[in-house]
Amino acid sequence: MRKINKIILHCSATKEGKSFRAADIDRWHREQGYTMIGYHYVILLDGTVETGRPIDLPGAHTAGHNADSIGICYIGGLDHYGKPKDTRTKQQRHALKQLIDELQTRFPNATVHGHREFANKDCPCFDVASPDE
């Protein structure tokens, strides 16, 4: 198993309320030349957590940090005009907290980060330091 030091949170950069699944992101990433979805988990609008890339494989979500991290993406991140916004539903917030708790139990040294800490982006469009369930 890979050594996991980081859990990196992302948004799908899709408009608020628009429903997408891990299969959609997998297709988008393949269209960009990736072998498969870059995220390990995707959280749908209703809070369902779908598995993406197998956890034993490095992700393709944060340049320079994929080897030792797990990538989690929630569906949303843009308002109706396409501007960055924390669009997480109550169900997504709850599922994200549960998933992070589970992963930190499994990987106790893993710290939680937003994608924007490693790239010039707004992603995941909320302050990871105070994610407020």
N, CA, C and O atoms as a MOPAC input file, in Angstrom:
PM7 MOZYME 1SCF
protein

 N      0.84300 1    -1.19700 1     0.00000 1
 C      0.00000 1     0.00000 1     0.00000 1
 C      0.87500 1     1.24200 1     0.00000 1
 O      1.94600 1     1.26400 1     0.60700 1
 N      0.40800 1     2.26600 1    -0.68300 1
 C      1.12300 1     3.53800 1    -0.71300 1
 C      1.12500 1     4.18600 1     0.66700 1
 O      0.23300 1     3.94700 1     1.48000 1
 N      2.13900 1     5.00800 1     0.91700 1
 C      2.15900 1     5.80800 1     2.14400 1
 C      1.32700 1     7.05800 1     1.87200 1
 O      1.62600 1     7.81800 1     0.95000 1
 N      0.29600 1     7.27000 1     2.66300 1
 C     -0.61100 1     8.40300 1     2.48100 1
 C     -0.30400 1     9.45700 1     3.54600 1
 O     -0.41400 1     9.19800 1     4.74500 1
 N      0.08300 1    10.64300 1     3.08700 1
 C      0.38000 1    11.76000 1     3.98200 1
 C     -0.64500 1    12.88700 1     3.91000 1
 O     -0.75000 1    13.71000 1     4.82000 1
 N     -1.41000 1    12.90900 1     2.79600 1
 C     -2.33900 1    14.02200 1     2.57900 1
 C     -3.67100 1    13.52000 1     2.02600 1
 O     -3.73100 1    12.54900 1     1.27100 1
 N     -4.71800 1    14.20400 1     2.42200 1
 C     -6.03900 1    14.05600 1     1.82300 1
 C     -6.32800 1    15.41400 1     1.19900 1
 O     -6.38700 1    16.42600 1     1.89700 1
 N     -6.50600 1    15.43100 1    -0.11000 1
 C     -6.66400 1    16.70900 1    -0.81500 1
 C     -8.08400 1    16.81100 1    -1.35900 1
 O     -8.55300 1    15.93500 1    -2.08500 1
 N     -8.75900 1    17.90300 1    -0.99000 1
 C    -10.15300 1    18.11900 1    -1.34900 1
 C    -10.27100 1    18.97600 1    -2.60200 1
 O     -9.53500 1    19.94400 1    -2.79100 1
 N    -11.21700 1    18.59100 1    -3.44900 1
 C    -11.46200 1    19.24300 1    -4.72700 1
 C    -12.96000 1    19.45600 1    -4.92800 1
 O    -13.78700 1    18.86100 1    -4.23600 1
 N    -13.28800 1    20.31100 1    -5.88500 1
 C    -14.65400 1    20.40700 1    -6.38900 1
 C    -14.60300 1    20.05300 1    -7.87500 1
 O    -13.54300 1    20.12000 1    -8.49800 1
 N    -15.73900 1    19.68100 1    -8.43500 1
 C    -15.77100 1    19.30600 1    -9.84700 1
 C    -15.81000 1    20.51300 1   -10.77300 1
 O    -15.73600 1    20.35600 1   -11.99200 1
 N    -15.92700 1    21.72500 1   -10.21100 1
 C    -16.03000 1    22.96500 1   -10.99400 1
 C    -17.21300 1    22.89100 1   -11.95000 1
 O    -17.12300 1    23.26100 1   -13.12100 1
 N    -18.34000 1    22.39300 1   -11.40200 1
 C    -19.59500 1    22.35400 1   -12.14900 1
 C    -20.60800 1    23.22900 1   -11.42600 1
 O    -20.47600 1    23.49000 1   -10.23000 1
 N    -21.61100 1    23.67700 1   -12.15300 1
 C    -22.56800 1    24.62000 1   -11.58500 1
 C    -23.45700 1    23.98600 1   -10.52100 1
 O    -23.82700 1    22.81300 1   -10.58200 1
 N    -23.77300 1    24.82000 1    -9.55300 1
 C    -24.59800 1    24.44400 1    -8.41300 1
 C    -25.86000 1    23.71200 1    -8.84600 1
 O    -26.58100 1    24.16300 1    -9.73600 1
 N    -26.11800 1    22.57100 1    -8.20000 1
 C    -27.33900 1    21.82900 1    -8.45700 1
 C    -27.29200 1    20.90300 1    -9.66200 1
 O    -28.22600 1    20.12900 1    -9.87300 1
 N    -26.24000 1    20.96000 1   -10.45000 1
 C    -26.11100 1    20.08600 1   -11.62000 1
 C    -25.54700 1    18.74700 1   -11.16200 1
 O    -24.49100 1    18.68600 1   -10.53300 1
 N    -26.25700 1    17.69100 1   -11.48100 1
 C    -25.88700 1    16.36600 1   -11.00400 1
 C    -24.92000 1    15.67300 1   -11.96300 1
 O    -25.19100 1    15.53500 1   -13.15600 1
 N    -23.80100 1    15.24900 1   -11.41600 1
 C    -22.81800 1    14.46600 1   -12.16200 1
 C    -22.37000 1    13.33500 1   -11.26100 1
 O    -22.59900 1    13.35200 1   -10.05200 1
 N    -21.72100 1    12.34200 1   -11.87300 1
 C    -21.26500 1    11.15900 1   -11.15300 1
 C    -19.78300 1    10.93400 1   -11.43200 1
 O    -19.18100 1    11.60500 1   -12.27100 1
 N    -19.20800 1     9.97300 1   -10.70900 1
 C    -17.80700 1     9.61500 1   -10.93800 1
 C    -17.59100 1     9.18900 1   -12.39000 1
 O    -16.54600 1     9.48200 1   -12.97100 1
 N    -18.56100 1     8.50600 1   -12.97400 1
 C    -18.43700 1     8.06200 1   -14.37600 1
 C    -18.29800 1     9.25100 1   -15.32400 1
 O    -17.58000 1     9.16500 1   -16.32100 1
 N    -18.97400 1    10.35300 1   -15.02500 1
 C    -18.85300 1    11.55400 1   -15.86100 1
 C    -17.43700 1    12.12900 1   -15.76000 1
 O    -16.83000 1    12.48600 1   -16.76900 1
 N    -16.92300 1    12.21200 1   -14.53500 1
 C    -15.57100 1    12.74100 1   -14.34600 1
 C    -14.55100 1    11.80500 1   -14.97900 1
 O    -13.56200 1    12.26200 1   -15.55300 1
 N    -14.78000 1    10.51300 1   -14.88000 1
 C    -13.89300 1     9.54400 1   -15.53600 1
 C    -13.85000 1     9.82200 1   -17.03600 1
 O    -12.77200 1     9.84500 1   -17.63100 1
 N    -14.99500 1    10.02800 1   -17.64100 1
 C    -15.05400 1    10.33200 1   -19.08100 1
 C    -14.31300 1    11.63900 1   -19.39600 1
 O    -13.54500 1    11.70300 1   -20.35600 1
 N    -14.54400 1    12.67300 1   -18.58900 1
 C    -13.87000 1    13.95900 1   -18.82000 1
 C    -12.35800 1    13.79400 1   -18.74100 1
 O    -11.62500 1    14.31100 1   -19.58500 1
 N    -11.89600 1    13.07500 1   -17.73100 1
 C    -10.45300 1    12.90300 1   -17.55500 1
 C     -9.85500 1    12.07400 1   -18.68700 1
 O     -8.75300 1    12.37200 1   -19.14900 1
 N    -10.56100 1    11.04000 1   -19.14200 1
 C    -10.07400 1    10.24000 1   -20.27600 1
 C     -9.99800 1    11.09000 1   -21.53900 1
 O     -9.07500 1    10.93900 1   -22.33900 1
 N    -10.97200 1    11.98500 1   -21.71600 1
 C    -10.96100 1    12.89500 1   -22.86900 1
 C     -9.76500 1    13.83700 1   -22.82600 1
 O     -9.32400 1    14.32300 1   -23.86700 1
 N     -9.23100 1    14.10200 1   -21.62800 1
 C     -8.05100 1    14.94800 1   -21.45900 1
 C     -6.75900 1    14.14800 1   -21.52700 1
 O     -5.67300 1    14.70600 1   -21.37000 1
 N     -6.86900 1    12.83800 1   -21.76200 1
 C     -5.68700 1    12.01400 1   -21.93300 1
 C     -5.26600 1    11.18600 1   -20.73800 1
 O     -4.26400 1    10.47500 1   -20.80600 1
 N     -6.01300 1    11.26200 1   -19.63400 1
 C     -5.70300 1    10.43900 1   -18.47100 1
 C     -6.17000 1     9.00500 1   -18.72200 1
 O     -7.03900 1     8.76900 1   -19.56200 1
 N     -5.59500 1     8.05800 1   -17.99800 1
 C     -5.98600 1     6.66300 1   -18.15600 1
 C     -7.31600 1     6.35500 1   -17.47800 1
 O     -8.01600 1     5.41900 1   -17.86500 1
 N     -7.65900 1     7.14600 1   -16.46400 1
 C     -8.91200 1     6.98400 1   -15.72300 1
 C     -9.13800 1     8.22600 1   -14.86900 1
 O     -8.32100 1     9.14700 1   -14.86400 1
 N    -10.24900 1     8.24000 1   -14.15200 1
 C    -10.55500 1     9.34400 1   -13.23800 1
 C     -9.35300 1     9.60100 1   -12.32600 1
 O     -8.67900 1     8.66600 1   -11.89300 1
 N     -9.09800 1    10.86600 1   -12.04500 1
 C     -7.94800 1    11.22000 1   -11.21900 1
 C     -8.20400 1    11.18800 1    -9.72700 1
 O     -7.26500 1    11.10100 1    -8.93700 1
 N     -9.49000 1    11.25900 1    -9.32600 1
 C     -9.86200 1    11.29600 1    -7.90800 1
 C    -10.12400 1     9.88700 1    -7.38800 1
 O    -10.53400 1     9.00000 1    -8.13600 1
 N     -9.88200 1     9.69900 1    -6.10800 1
 C    -10.15800 1     8.40300 1    -5.48900 1
 C    -11.61500 1     8.28300 1    -5.04600 1
 O    -12.17900 1     7.18900 1    -5.02500 1
 N    -12.22000 1     9.42800 1    -4.69100 1
 C    -13.61500 1     9.43400 1    -4.25900 1
 C    -14.32100 1    10.64900 1    -4.83600 1
 O    -13.72000 1    11.70700 1    -5.02100 1
 N    -15.62200 1    10.47500 1    -5.11800 1
 C    -16.46900 1    11.56600 1    -5.59800 1
 C    -17.72500 1    11.57600 1    -4.73600 1
 O    -18.35300 1    10.53900 1    -4.52100 1
 N    -18.08300 1    12.76700 1    -4.24400 1
 C    -19.26500 1    12.90800 1    -3.39100 1
 C    -20.36800 1    13.59000 1    -4.20900 1
 O    -20.23500 1    14.74000 1    -4.62800 1
 N    -21.45700 1    12.84600 1    -4.42200 1
 C    -22.58600 1    13.33100 1    -5.21200 1
 C    -23.43800 1    14.30500 1    -4.41300 1
 O    -23.27200 1    14.43700 1    -3.20000 1
 N    -24.34800 1    14.98600 1    -5.09700 1
 C    -25.19300 1    15.98300 1    -4.45500 1
 C    -25.99000 1    15.41600 1    -3.28200 1
 O    -26.22700 1    16.11800 1    -2.29900 1
 N    -26.40400 1    14.15200 1    -3.37800 1
 C    -27.20700 1    13.54700 1    -2.31100 1
 C    -26.35700 1    12.94400 1    -1.19800 1
 O    -26.88800 1    12.32300 1    -0.27800 1
 N    -25.03200 1    13.12300 1    -1.27800 1
 C    -24.13000 1    12.62100 1    -0.25300 1
 C    -23.58600 1    11.22800 1    -0.52800 1
 O    -22.76600 1    10.72400 1     0.24000 1
 N    -24.02300 1    10.60900 1    -1.59400 1
 C    -23.47700 1     9.30700 1    -1.95900 1
 C    -21.99800 1     9.46000 1    -2.27300 1
 O    -21.59700 1    10.38400 1    -2.98000 1
 N    -21.19200 1     8.55400 1    -1.74500 1
 C    -19.75600 1     8.55800 1    -2.02100 1
 C    -19.48000 1     7.45700 1    -3.03600 1
 O    -19.69900 1     6.27600 1    -2.76600 1
 N    -18.99700 1     7.85800 1    -4.20200 1
 C    -18.63200 1     6.90000 1    -5.23800 1
 C    -17.12100 1     6.75000 1    -5.27800 1
 O    -16.38400 1     7.71700 1    -5.08300 1
 N    -16.67100 1     5.53900 1    -5.53000 1
 C    -15.24700 1     5.27400 1    -5.66200 1
 C    -14.81900 1     5.61500 1    -7.07700 1
 O    -15.50700 1     5.30100 1    -8.04800 1
 N    -13.67500 1     6.25900 1    -7.17100 1
 C    -13.10000 1     6.58000 1    -8.47000 1
 C    -11.89500 1     5.70300 1    -8.71400 1
 O    -12.02400 1     4.48500 1    -8.83800 1
 N    -10.73100 1     6.30500 1    -8.78500 1
 C     -9.48100 1     5.57100 1    -8.97600 1
 C     -9.22500 1     4.69500 1    -7.75200 1
 O     -9.45900 1     5.12800 1    -6.62400 1
 N     -8.75300 1     3.47800 1    -7.96000 1
 C     -8.44700 1     2.62200 1    -6.80000 1
 C     -7.44400 1     3.31200 1    -5.86600 1
 O     -6.48200 1     3.93500 1    -6.31600 1
 N     -7.68600 1     3.18800 1    -4.58000 1
 C     -6.88100 1     3.88500 1    -3.57800 1
 C     -5.42500 1     3.42200 1    -3.57500 1
 O     -4.54600 1     4.16800 1    -3.14300 1
 N     -5.15800 1     2.21200 1    -4.04400 1
 C     -3.77500 1     1.73000 1    -4.05600 1
 C     -2.97000 1     2.31900 1    -5.20800 1
 O     -1.76200 1     2.09600 1    -5.28900 1
 N     -3.62100 1     3.07000 1    -6.10500 1
 C     -2.92100 1     3.74500 1    -7.19800 1
 C     -2.77000 1     5.23000 1    -6.88400 1
 O     -3.68100 1     5.83100 1    -6.31200 1
 N     -1.63700 1     5.83400 1    -7.24700 1
 C     -1.51900 1     7.28400 1    -7.09000 1
 C     -2.61200 1     7.98600 1    -7.89400 1
 O     -3.00900 1     7.51800 1    -8.96100 1
 N     -3.08600 1     9.09500 1    -7.37900 1
 C     -4.11100 1     9.86100 1    -8.06800 1
 C     -3.53300 1    10.65500 1    -9.22200 1
 O     -2.34200 1    10.58900 1    -9.52500 1
 N     -4.42500 1    11.41300 1    -9.85800 1
 C     -4.04800 1    12.37000 1   -10.90400 1
 C     -4.91200 1    13.60200 1   -10.66100 1
 O     -5.76400 1    13.96100 1   -11.47300 1
 N     -4.66400 1    14.24000 1    -9.51200 1
 C     -5.52200 1    15.35100 1    -9.08400 1
 C     -4.75300 1    16.57800 1    -8.61400 1
 O     -5.29400 1    17.68300 1    -8.65000 1
 N     -3.50400 1    16.41700 1    -8.17500 1
 C     -2.73600 1    17.55300 1    -7.66000 1
 C     -1.27600 1    17.36500 1    -8.05400 1
 O     -0.56900 1    16.54000 1    -7.47300 1
 N     -0.83700 1    18.12100 1    -9.02600 1
 C      0.53500 1    17.98100 1    -9.54100 1
 C      1.55100 1    18.04500 1    -8.40600 1
 O      1.51500 1    18.94600 1    -7.56800 1
 N      2.45500 1    17.07300 1    -8.39600 1
 C      3.51400 1    17.02800 1    -7.41100 1
 C      3.13100 1    16.39700 1    -6.08300 1
 O      3.98100 1    16.24100 1    -5.20600 1
 N      1.85000 1    16.02700 1    -5.92100 1
 C      1.38200 1    15.48900 1    -4.63500 1
 C      0.55000 1    14.22200 1    -4.78800 1
 O     -0.07100 1    13.77000 1    -3.82600 1
 N      0.53200 1    13.65400 1    -5.96400 1
 C     -0.32800 1    12.49200 1    -6.20300 1
 C      0.19100 1    11.20700 1    -5.56400 1
 O     -0.60300 1    10.35500 1    -5.16300 1
 N      1.49100 1    11.05900 1    -5.46400 1
 C      2.07100 1     9.80400 1    -4.98400 1
 C      1.69300 1     9.49000 1    -3.54200 1
 O      1.53400 1     8.32200 1    -3.18600 1
 N      1.54500 1    10.52100 1    -2.70400 1
 C      1.29800 1    10.28100 1    -1.27700 1
 C     -0.02100 1    10.87000 1    -0.78300 1
 O     -0.15700 1    11.19700 1     0.39600 1
 N     -0.99600 1    11.00400 1    -1.69100 1
 C     -2.25800 1    11.62000 1    -1.28800 1
 C     -3.46200 1    10.83600 1    -1.79900 1
 O     -3.36300 1     9.98100 1    -2.67900 1
 N     -4.58400 1    11.16900 1    -1.20900 1
 C     -5.88700 1    10.68000 1    -1.65800 1
 C     -6.66500 1    11.90200 1    -2.10700 1
 O     -6.71700 1    12.90200 1    -1.39100 1
 N     -7.27300 1    11.83500 1    -3.28700 1
 C     -8.05600 1    12.93800 1    -3.82600 1
 C     -9.54500 1    12.69100 1    -3.66700 1
 O    -10.06400 1    11.65500 1    -4.08000 1
 N    -10.22700 1    13.66100 1    -3.05800 1
 C    -11.68400 1    13.60800 1    -2.88600 1
 C    -12.28200 1    14.80200 1    -3.62100 1
 O    -11.82900 1    15.93400 1    -3.45000 1
 N    -13.29700 1    14.54700 1    -4.43800 1
 C    -13.95600 1    15.60800 1    -5.20100 1
 C    -15.44100 1    15.63000 1    -4.87200 1
 O    -16.10100 1    14.59100 1    -4.90600 1
 N    -15.97600 1    16.81700 1    -4.55000 1
 C    -17.42500 1    16.92700 1    -4.40900 1
 C    -17.97400 1    17.56100 1    -5.68500 1
 O    -17.30800 1    18.37900 1    -6.32000 1
 N    -19.18500 1    17.17700 1    -6.04800 1
 C    -19.82700 1    17.71400 1    -7.24400 1
 C    -20.30200 1    19.13100 1    -6.93600 1
 O    -21.04100 1    19.35700 1    -5.97800 1
 N    -19.87000 1    20.07200 1    -7.75600 1
 C    -20.25200 1    21.47200 1    -7.57900 1
 C    -19.02800 1    22.35900 1    -7.54000 1
 O    -17.97600 1    22.02100 1    -8.08300 1
 N    -19.18300 1    23.51100 1    -6.88200 1
 C    -18.07800 1    24.44700 1    -6.73900 1
 C    -18.25300 1    25.74100 1    -7.51000 1
 O    -17.44800 1    26.66100 1    -7.36200 1
 N    -19.29900 1    25.82900 1    -8.33500 1
 C    -19.57000 1    27.06200 1    -9.08600 1
 C    -21.02200 1    27.47600 1    -8.88600 1
 O    -21.91100 1    26.63000 1    -8.79400 1
 N    -21.25500 1    28.79100 1    -8.81900 1
 C    -22.63000 1    29.27100 1    -8.72700 1
 C    -23.29200 1    29.19100 1   -10.11000 1
 O    -22.69500 1    28.69100 1   -11.06300 1
 N    -24.50900 1    29.68200 1   -10.20600 1
 C    -25.24900 1    29.59900 1   -11.47100 1
 C    -24.61000 1    30.42500 1   -12.58700 1
 O    -24.92200 1    30.22500 1   -13.76100 1
 N    -23.72000 1    31.34700 1   -12.23100 1
 C    -23.03300 1    32.17900 1   -13.22200 1
 C    -21.65000 1    31.63800 1   -13.57100 1
 O    -20.95300 1    32.20100 1   -14.41600 1
 N    -21.25800 1    30.55100 1   -12.92300 1
 C    -19.93900 1    29.97300 1   -13.19000 1
 C    -18.83100 1    30.53600 1   -12.31700 1
 O    -17.65300 1    30.32500 1   -12.60400 1
 N    -19.18600 1    31.24500 1   -11.25900 1
 C    -18.19900 1    31.81300 1   -10.33100 1
 C    -17.97500 1    30.84800 1    -9.15900 1
 O    -18.90300 1    30.14300 1    -8.76100 1
 N    -16.75600 1    30.80800 1    -8.60100 1
 C    -16.47600 1    29.90300 1    -7.48300 1
 C    -17.40100 1    30.15900 1    -6.29600 1
 O    -17.63800 1    31.30100 1    -5.90000 1
 N    -17.92000 1    29.05600 1    -5.73700 1
 C    -18.83000 1    29.14100 1    -4.59200 1
 C    -18.84100 1    27.79400 1    -3.88400 1
 O    -18.75800 1    26.74600 1    -4.52500 1
 N    -18.94400 1    27.82800 1    -2.58100 1
 C    -19.12500 1    26.59600 1    -1.81300 1
 C    -20.57500 1    26.16100 1    -2.01600 1
 O    -21.48700 1    26.70700 1    -1.39600 1
 N    -20.77400 1    25.18900 1    -2.87600 1
 C    -22.11500 1    24.72700 1    -3.20800 1
 C    -22.45900 1    23.40600 1    -2.52100 1
 O    -23.47000 1    22.78800 1    -2.85500 1
 N    -21.64700 1    22.96900 1    -1.58000 1
 C    -21.90200 1    21.68100 1    -0.93000 1
 C    -23.27500 1    21.64700 1    -0.26800 1
 O    -23.66200 1    22.55400 1     0.46800 1
 N    -23.98800 1    20.57900 1    -0.55500 1
 C    -25.27700 1    20.36200 1     0.10300 1
 C    -25.01600 1    19.86200 1     1.52500 1
 O    -23.90200 1    19.46500 1     1.86600 1
 N    -26.05600 1    19.88900 1     2.33500 1
 C    -25.93400 1    19.36100 1     3.69700 1
 C    -25.46100 1    17.90600 1     3.64300 1
 O    -24.62900 1    17.48900 1     4.45000 1
 N    -25.98700 1    17.15000 1     2.70600 1
 C    -25.61200 1    15.74500 1     2.57500 1
 C    -24.14300 1    15.59600 1     2.16500 1
 O    -23.45400 1    14.69800 1     2.64900 1
 N    -23.66700 1    16.46500 1     1.28100 1
 C    -22.25900 1    16.41600 1     0.88100 1
 C    -21.34400 1    16.76700 1     2.04600 1
 O    -20.30300 1    16.13700 1     2.23400 1
 N    -21.72500 1    17.76100 1     2.81800 1
 C    -20.91200 1    18.15200 1     3.98100 1
 C    -20.78400 1    16.98200 1     4.95700 1
 O    -19.69800 1    16.68300 1     5.45300 1
 N    -21.90400 1    16.33500 1     5.21900 1
 C    -21.91000 1    15.21000 1     6.15300 1
 C    -21.06200 1    14.05700 1     5.60400 1
 O    -20.24000 1    13.49100 1     6.32600 1
 N    -21.26100 1    13.71300 1     4.33600 1
 C    -20.51500 1    12.60400 1     3.72500 1
 C    -19.01700 1    12.90500 1     3.68800 1
 O    -18.19900 1    12.01500 1     3.92000 1
 N    -18.66100 1    14.14400 1     3.39900 1
 C    -17.25000 1    14.53100 1     3.35700 1
 C    -16.61700 1    14.37600 1     4.73400 1
 O    -15.51500 1    13.84400 1     4.86100 1
 N    -17.31200 1    14.83900 1     5.75700 1
 C    -16.77200 1    14.70700 1     7.11700 1
 C    -16.58700 1    13.23700 1     7.48000 1
 O    -15.55100 1    12.85300 1     8.02300 1
 N    -17.58700 1    12.42300 1     7.18100 1
 C    -17.48600 1    10.98800 1     7.49100 1
 C    -16.32700 1    10.33900 1     6.74400 1
 O    -15.56800 1     9.56300 1     7.32400 1
 N    -16.19200 1    10.65600 1     5.45900 1
 C    -15.13100 1    10.06000 1     4.65300 1
 C    -13.75200 1    10.47500 1     5.16700 1
 O    -12.84900 1     9.64500 1     5.26600 1
 N    -13.59400 1    11.75400 1     5.49300 1
 C    -12.31800 1    12.23000 1     6.03100 1
 C    -12.01500 1    11.51200 1     7.34700 1
 O    -10.88800 1    11.06800 1     7.56700 1
 N    -13.02000 1    11.39700 1     8.22200 1
 C    -12.81700 1    10.70400 1     9.49500 1
 C    -12.37200 1     9.26100 1     9.26900 1
 O    -11.44700 1     8.78700 1     9.92900 1
 N    -13.01900 1     8.56400 1     8.34700 1
 C    -12.65500 1     7.17800 1     8.04000 1
 C    -11.22500 1     7.08500 1     7.50900 1
 O    -10.45200 1     6.22000 1     7.92100 1
 N    -10.88700 1     7.98900 1     6.58900 1
 C     -9.55000 1     7.95800 1     5.99900 1
 C     -8.47700 1     8.30600 1     7.02400 1
 O     -7.39400 1     7.72100 1     7.00700 1
 N     -8.76600 1     9.25700 1     7.92000 1
 C     -7.77400 1     9.60800 1     8.93300 1
 C     -7.63400 1     8.51800 1     9.99100 1
 O     -6.59200 1     8.42300 1    10.64000 1
 N     -8.65600 1     7.70500 1    10.17400 1
 C     -8.51900 1     6.54100 1    11.04600 1
 C     -7.59500 1     5.52300 1    10.38500 1
 O     -6.73200 1     4.93300 1    11.03600 1
 N     -7.78800 1     5.33200 1     9.09700 1
 C     -6.96200 1     4.38100 1     8.34400 1
 C     -5.53900 1     4.88900 1     8.13000 1
 O     -4.57900 1     4.11900 1     8.15500 1
 N     -5.42000 1     6.20900 1     7.91800 1
 C     -4.11900 1     6.84900 1     7.67400 1
 C     -3.95300 1     7.98100 1     8.68900 1
 O     -4.14500 1     9.14500 1     8.33700 1
 N     -3.60100 1     7.66900 1     9.93200 1
 C     -3.61300 1     8.65400 1    11.01700 1
 C     -2.65900 1     9.83300 1    10.83700 1
 O     -2.85200 1    10.86600 1    11.47700 1
 N     -1.65200 1     9.71600 1    10.00100 1
 C     -0.72200 1    10.83300 1     9.78600 1
 C     -1.14100 1    11.74200 1     8.64100 1
 O     -0.46700 1    12.73500 1     8.36600 1
 N     -2.23100 1    11.42300 1     7.97400 1
 C     -2.67500 1    12.21300 1     6.82100 1
 C     -3.28500 1    13.54100 1     7.26800 1
 O     -4.14000 1    13.58100 1     8.15300 1
 N     -2.83800 1    14.60900 1     6.64800 1
 C     -3.39000 1    15.93900 1     6.90200 1
 C     -4.34100 1    16.29400 1     5.75800 1
 O     -4.21400 1    15.77400 1     4.65000 1
 N     -5.28700 1    17.17900 1     6.03800 1
 C     -6.32000 1    17.54000 1     5.06400 1
 C     -5.99800 1    18.90100 1     4.46000 1
 O     -5.65400 1    19.85000 1     5.16400 1
 N     -6.11800 1    18.97000 1     3.13500 1
 C     -5.77200 1    20.18700 1     2.39100 1
 C     -6.79800 1    20.46400 1     1.30200 1
 O     -7.49200 1    19.56100 1     0.83400 1
 N     -6.88000 1    21.72000 1     0.91100 1
 C     -7.63800 1    22.09700 1    -0.26900 1
 C     -6.70400 1    22.14200 1    -1.46100 1
 O     -5.52000 1    22.44400 1    -1.31200 1
 N     -7.21500 1    21.85000 1    -2.62600 1
 C     -6.40700 1    21.88000 1    -3.85300 1
 C     -5.71500 1    23.23100 1    -4.01800 1
 O     -4.58700 1    23.30700 1    -4.50400 1
 N     -6.40000 1    24.28700 1    -3.61000 1
 C     -5.84800 1    25.63500 1    -3.78500 1
 C     -4.55300 1    25.88200 1    -3.01000 1
 O     -3.84100 1    26.85000 1    -3.27800 1
 N     -4.25100 1    25.01500 1    -2.05900 1
 C     -2.98100 1    25.13100 1    -1.34800 1
 C     -1.79800 1    24.74600 1    -2.23700 1
 O     -0.65400 1    25.09400 1    -1.94400 1
 N     -2.07800 1    24.03100 1    -3.31400 1
 C     -1.02100 1    23.51900 1    -4.18600 1
 C     -1.11300 1    24.04300 1    -5.61600 1
 O     -0.24000 1    23.75700 1    -6.43600 1
 N     -2.15100 1    24.80200 1    -5.92200 1
 C     -2.35100 1    25.31200 1    -7.28200 1
 C     -3.04000 1    26.66700 1    -7.21400 1
 O     -3.71600 1    26.97600 1    -6.23300 1
 N     -2.87400 1    27.45500 1    -8.23100 1
 C     -3.48700 1    28.77800 1    -8.29500 1
 C     -4.94200 1    28.63600 1    -8.75000 1
 O     -5.30500 1    29.00800 1    -9.86600 1
 N     -5.76300 1    28.08500 1    -7.84800 1
 C     -7.17400 1    27.82400 1    -8.12500 1
 C     -7.98600 1    28.14000 1    -6.88400 1
 O     -7.43200 1    28.24900 1    -5.79000 1
 N     -9.29300 1    28.28600 1    -7.04200 1
 C    -10.18700 1    28.48400 1    -5.89600 1
 C    -10.61700 1    27.15400 1    -5.27100 1
 O    -11.12200 1    27.12900 1    -4.14900 1
 N    -10.42400 1    26.09200 1    -5.97100 1
 C    -10.83600 1    24.74000 1    -5.58500 1
 C    -10.28600 1    24.36800 1    -4.20600 1
 O     -9.08300 1    24.49700 1    -3.98300 1
 N    -11.10300 1    23.92400 1    -3.30500 1
 C    -12.46000 1    23.40400 1    -3.43500 1
 C    -13.56500 1    24.42600 1    -3.14200 1
 O    -14.71800 1    24.04300 1    -2.95000 1
 N    -13.23400 1    25.69200 1    -3.10700 1
 C    -14.19900 1    26.78400 1    -2.92500 1
 C    -14.76200 1    26.88500 1    -1.51700 1
 O    -15.84600 1    27.43300 1    -1.31700 1
 N    -14.03300 1    26.36100 1    -0.54000 1
 C    -14.36100 1    26.57000 1     0.86900 1
 C    -13.08100 1    26.44500 1     1.66100 1
 O    -12.09300 1    25.89500 1     1.17400 1
 N    -13.09400 1    26.95600 1     2.89000 1
 C    -11.92100 1    26.92200 1     3.75300 1
 C    -11.82100 1    25.55700 1     4.41500 1
 O    -12.61100 1    25.22500 1     5.29900 1
 N    -10.85000 1    24.77300 1     3.98400 1
 C    -10.68700 1    23.41200 1     4.48700 1
 C    -10.39100 1    23.41000 1     5.98500 1
 O    -10.73000 1    22.44900 1     6.67500 1
 N     -9.77300 1    24.45600 1     6.49100 1
 C     -9.43800 1    24.52600 1     7.91500 1
 C    -10.68900 1    24.57900 1     8.79500 1
 O    -10.64500 1    24.18500 1     9.96000 1
 N    -11.79500 1    25.06000 1     8.24500 1
 C    -13.06800 1    25.07400 1     8.98900 1
 C    -14.19800 1    24.65400 1     8.04700 1
 O    -14.99600 1    25.48500 1     7.61300 1
 N    -14.25700 1    23.35900 1     7.73700 1
 C    -15.20400 1    22.86100 1     6.74100 1
 C    -16.66200 1    22.85900 1     7.16700 1
 O    -17.54100 1    22.61300 1     6.34000 1
 N    -16.94100 1    23.12700 1     8.44100 1
 C    -18.29700 1    23.17900 1     8.99600 1
 C    -19.26000 1    22.16900 1     8.37400 1
 O    -19.80300 1    22.37500 1     7.28900 1
 N    -19.44400 1    21.09600 1     9.08900 1
 C    -20.36500 1    20.05400 1     8.60200 1
 C    -21.69200 1    20.64700 1     8.38800 1
 O    -22.62100 1    19.95000 1     7.97900 1

